[in-house]
Amino acid sequence: MTPDAAPHLIPNPPVGVAVIGVGLMGAHHAENLAHRVPGARLVGLADPQPGLAERHAARLGCPRWTLDYQQLLADPAVEAVVIATPAPFHAEVIVAAALAGKAVFCEKPIAHRLADADRAIAATRNARVLFQIGFQRRFDREFVRARDLVNSGGLGRIQFLRSLTRDPSLDEPERVPPGAIFRETLIHDFDVLRFLAGGAEPVEVYAMADALVLPDWKSRGLLDSAVVALRYDSGALATADASFQAVYGYDVPLVNLVRLTWSTTPNRVPRDHGCIGSWTCSARPTPPSLFILSPEFEPKLQPRRAVITAAGRRPAARTAAPRWCSRSRR
């Protein structure tokens, strides 16, 4: 969404948004909210690391910063929050924000444990607040077009899907938590494989991973390469694979193999001719210098614009919430 393309969708006055957790991704979200998301106004930053929120607030002209995110949740100027804390703390901050009546946009994953994910979802439903997870591939125009093609039935029956994620470099392995290649990278692929499966659901999953880029880091729990195989209840098969270092740049294509059905005349019932076709969609590969934190990487902006457009205005409420600590760098 842009101001020129859809002015009637831009909230006026702007929605007051606070960012909770301003490490690598949180700072990126804050900058986009301050400069690139129509209808949004950055009103607060929170991070427990001394000096971090203060420094970003000064840089972005944000009027308020704090070490304690609860202070932002009690502020009526905050109508929505972007949660970019470390993933293990997502659920408790989602619950606190929901209890405070704030619309919530949360970085993926929603949680590391299923029970925490269920708790977060229940809190947002009970509070009747908007809630969105940052799966930006769903907003890329190529993936949207692919979903439309699948849902129309015009492609025929899906037989095989393949999704992959390639990050351009692994320069700071110390920042990568154990299991991140599944929980925080391939989770995008798991999401898009369901998004483009025509309603089919996985019933079998097999996974393997290793430290192929930095073997010396394996003993510390870092796995940098992974492959996952899935079978759907429709009989279709899928694979997803990821690498933390592809020197050609960031890349996230998906390939769908289908059994084609078509009719040779307008009035005949389509028949299964047993032929195989394929199509590919991609969020456009980018060189390492651009990567996903670049302002030019448009798909990353779209989920935030969607939740800002829909954000309702509800009075904030003071409430107790679980403790949140630790650093917010992602």
N, C-alpha and C positions, 0 to 999 in steps of 0.2 A: 504494500500500500504506500502511495506517495500522496502528498498534498494535491498535486495536479490531477492524479488519476481518480481519487475518491475523496473529495473534500467533505462530503456529507457524512463520512465515517469517522472523521477526526474529532475527538472529544473537545468541546469548548464550553467552559474553561478546561485547560489541560488537567489530566489526572496526576495527582501527586504521588510519586513513586520513590520508595527507599530501597537501597541495596544492602542486604545483610551478608557480609563476607566480601571483602574487597581485595582478595588475592589476585591471581592472574586473570581468571575468568570474571570475577566480580568487578574488577577495575574496567575490564572490557565492556561489561554490561552498563556500568555507570557512565562511561564515556558515550556510548550509543544513546542512552536515555537523555543525556545532557545535550547532545548535538544532532542526533540522527533519527529519533523516533517521534514523528508528528503526534501531537496530542498528549505527550508525556512531559512532566516537569520533575526533574530530580530534586527531591526535597530532603534527603537524608542518607547517610552512610554509617554503617556499623561494622566494627571489627575489633576483636579482643586484643589484637596485637598493637601495642602502644605506638602511636604516631602514624599508623598506616591509613586509617580512615581520615584523620586530620589532613594528611598530606594530599590525598586524592580530592578531598573536599575543597581545599585551597586551589588546586589545579583546575577543577571543573566548575568553580563558582557555586558549589552546593552549600546551602545555608546552615546545615546542621550535620554534625558528626558525633559519634559516641562509641565507647567501648562496649556498651551494653545494649543489645538490640531491643530489649524490652522497652527502653525509653522511646524508641521509634514507634513501636507498636501502640504505645499509649498516646501518641501524637495525632490529633485529628487531621492534621495536614497530610498525613500519610494515608493514602487510600488504597495503595497496592504495594506489594513488596516483590523484589527479585531476590531469591535465595541462592547464594553461591558459596555457602559454607562448604567445608569438606563433607563428602557424601554421608559419612556415618551420622552427621548431625542434621541432615535434611528433615527427617521425620519430625523431630521435636520442634524445629522452628516452624515447619508447616502447621503443626497443631497449634502452636502459640499464635501464629498469624491468623489462623482461622478463628480461634476464640476471640481475637481482637477485631474480627469483622473485616479483615483486609483481603482483597483479591491477591492471589498467590501465583507467581511464575517461579518455578523451581528448576534449577539445573538438573540434568540427569546425573545419576539415576535417582528415582524417588527415595530409595533406601537400599541398604545392603541386605536387609532381612525382610522376608515376606510379612512377618507380623508387624514390623514397623511401617511397611507400605500400606497394609490394611488399616492401621491406626491413623495414618495421615489422610487417607482417602475418606475414612469415616468422619474425621473431624471437619473436613471441608464440606462434606455433604450435610452434616448436621448443622453447620453454621450457614449453609446456603451461600457460600462464597465461590467466586470463580477460581478455578484451579487448573494450571497447565504445566506440563513438563516440557523441557526444552528439546524436543525432537524436531530439529529444524529441517530435516530432509523432507518431511511431509509438506513443507511449504515451498520447496524448490519447484519451479515450473515444470521441469522434466518429470519429476516424480508424481506431481499432480496429474499431468497428462497420462502417465503410465497407469495410475489408478483408475482414471476415467475409462481407459481402454479395457482394463481388466473387468471393471464392474459392468460395462456395457455388454459383455459377452461376445463382442465382435471378434476377439482373438481366438476364441475356442477354449478348450480345456487346458489348464496349466499343468505341465508335467514336471518342470524343473525350474528352480530359481537359484541364482547365485548372487550374493552380495559380498563386497569386499571394502575394506577401509585401509588406506595407506596414509600414514603420517610421514612427513618428509625427513624427520631427524629425531634422534634420541640423545639430545645434548645434556639433559639434566636427569639422569636416571634416579638420582636420590629423591626426586620429587614424585616418583611414580609409586603408589602404594601397591602392595601385593594383590594380585587378582584384578588389577585395573584393566588389563586387556579384555577381560570378559565383562566386568561390571561397569566400566566407564568408557570403553571404546566399542567393543562388539555389541553392546546394548543398542547402539544405533542400528546395526544390521539386523538384530533380532526384531526391532520395532518395524523396520521397513519391510522385512520379509513377511510379517503379518499384514502390514499396510497394503501390500501388493499381492496377497495370496488369494484374493477373491472370496474371503470369508472362511477359508480353511484354517484349521488350527493344528499346531504341532502335537504329535503324540509320542514321538521318539526323538531323543537328542543324544548325540555322541560328541565328545570334545577332546582335543589334545592341544597342548601348548608347550613351548620351550623357550629358552634364551638363546636365540640364534644370532642376534645382533651383538649382544654383550654377554657372552657365556660366563664371564667372571661374576656377573651379578645374579646368576641363578641361585646361588647359595643364600642370597639376601631376600629371595622371594620374588625377584623381578622376572616376569615372563614377557618377552617382547614379540613373540610370533605365535599365532593360534589358528586352528582350523576347527570348525563345528559343522557337523552333518545333522540334518533334520528330516523327519518323515511327517507328512501331514495326514489328517484324517481323510482327506480326499484321495490319498495315494500318491500325491506329488512329493517330490524330493527337493531338498534345498541344501546349499552349503553357504557358509559365511567364513571368511578368513581375514586376518588382520596382521599388519606389520607396523611396528613403530618407526621403521626407517626405510623409506623409499626415496632414493636420492632425486628422482624426477619430480617430486612434489606431492601435494595432497591430492588424493583421488578417492572417490566413493561411487563407482558405477554399480549398477545392478543389471543382470541379464536374466530374462525370462524365456524359457523354452516352452512352447505351447503346441498342442495338437489342433491343427486348424480345422474349422468347420466353415463351409460356405455353400452358397447356392448359385447355380449357373444362370437361373432365370429369376426375375423379381418375385414370382408368386409361388415358387417351390419351397418346401420345407428344407432348411439347411441339413446337410448330411455330413457325417464324419468321414472324411476321405483318407484319414490315416497319415496325412502329410505333416511334417514337422516344420515349424517356423520359429523365429526368435526375434526379440527386440531388446534393445539396450537403452537404459536411461542413466544419466549421470548428473551430478551437481557441478559439472564442469571442472576438470582437473586444473589445479593452480600450481605455479612454481613455488619453491620453498619461500621465496621472498614475499609472497602474498599470503599464503596459508589462511587459516580460518579466523585469525584474530585481526585480519586486515579490515579497515572500513569498507573496502570494495567488495567483501564477500557477502553479497546480498542475502542469501538464504538464512544467515545467522540473525538478520534483523527481523525477518518476517514473523516468527513466533511471538516476539515481544510486541510487535505492532498489533498482532491479533488480540492479545490479551489486554492491551491498553485500550483498543477500540471498544472492547466489550465490558471493560471494568465499570461496575456500578459504584455508586457513592453510598457508603453505609457508615454510620457513626462508629468511631473507634471505641473500644471498651478496655479498661484495665483488667488484666488477668494474670494469674500466676502461670508459669510455664516451666518445663524442665530446664535444668542447667545446660548451658552451652558454653564450651570453652574450646581450647586448642586453636591452632593457627588456621587461617582461611585460604592459604595458598593452594592452588589446584594445579 
